[in-house]
Amino acid sequence: MKVINFSQSNSILNQYVAEIRDVEVQRDRLRFRRNIERIGEIMAYEMSKTLSYSFKEIQTPLGTASVSTPDNQLVISTILRAGLPFHQGFLSYFDNAENAFVSAYRKYKDTLKFDIHIEYIASPRIDGKTLIITDPMLATGGSMELSYQAMLTKGHPKEIHIASIIASQQAVDHILSVFPEEKTTVWCAAIDPELNEHSYIVPGLGDAGDLAYGEKE
């Protein structure tokens, strides 16, 4: 399994990550959402380099042109709600992709302990397709694992790409242990070293859903 950490290389993506982490910049929800979308766009572009391509003959007004374009059947799956702008970034580049949505949430037993529940899934069949699962924050990896298990009720993909903006090292290790090694790639804008007692990523950025759409009760 391959893990790609964009923070280890120089890219404009790092500027957008810096801004969504910044407590001053975070106050602008529109900018926060747009930066998440931009990160999705850049990640989709980089991911596109790994797809399968073939040459097609394209008719122009003056003749034909041979162009190498992707052949993959893509399904972009997003974990609600924080994943929506991230999803849109991918969809801006993979505009012919099919789409899936999964609702996963933490149900707390007390202030520290919680279970993760899947409440809703809407997805096409994914048999033999390239599945991209996007979630901006990968804290424990539990939501990602359960969302993938929910997606398997719709078939078995040919390959899997997991895309996250900020992940904890613990979550990455968990993904490595539960996803199919031979067909999974993990893409992260940054990997942070630890989780706090509430299982939030440190230094992280806070609650991405609240920052994008407002606090929930």
RAUR-V209865 format. One record per backbone hydrogen bond with DSSP energy under -0.5 kcal/mol. CO is the residue of the C=O (numbers start at 0). NH is the residue of the N-H. If there is no record, write none. Layout:
co: [CO:CO]
nh: [NH:NH]
This chain:
co: [1:2:3:3:4:5:10:11:11:12:13:14:15:16:17:21:23:24:26:27:28:29:30:31:32:33:34:35:36:37:38:39:40:41:42:43:44:45:46:47:51:51:53:55:55:57:57:59:62:64:64:66:66:68:71:72:73:74:74:75:76:77:77:78:79:80:81:82:83:84:85:86:87:88:89:89:92:93:97:99:100:101:101:102:102:104:105:106:112:112:114:116:116:119:121:125:128:128:128:129:129:130:130:131:131:132:133:135:135:135:136:137:138:140:141:142:143:144:145:146:147:149:150:151:153:153:155:158:159:160:160:161:162:163:164:164:165:166:167:168:169:170:171:172:173:174:174:179:180:182:183:184:185:186:187:189:189:191:193:195:199:201:205:206:207:208:209]
nh: [185:4:5:187:7:8:13:14:15:16:17:18:19:20:21:25:26:27:28:31:32:33:34:35:36:37:38:39:40:41:42:43:44:45:46:47:48:48:49:50:70:71:68:57:66:59:64:62:59:57:66:55:68:53:73:129:97:76:131:99:133:79:101:82:103:83:85:86:87:88:89:90:91:92:92:93:94:96:75:77:121:79:103:118:119:116:107:114:108:109:106:104:118:102:100:128:130:157:158:74:131:132:160:76:133:162:78:137:164:165:138:167:170:144:145:146:147:148:149:150:151:152:153:154:125:126:127:130:184:132:162:186:134:188:188:189:137:191:171:172:173:174:175:176:177:177:178:182:183:159:1:161:3:163:5:166:191:168:201:198:195:193:207:210:211:212:213]
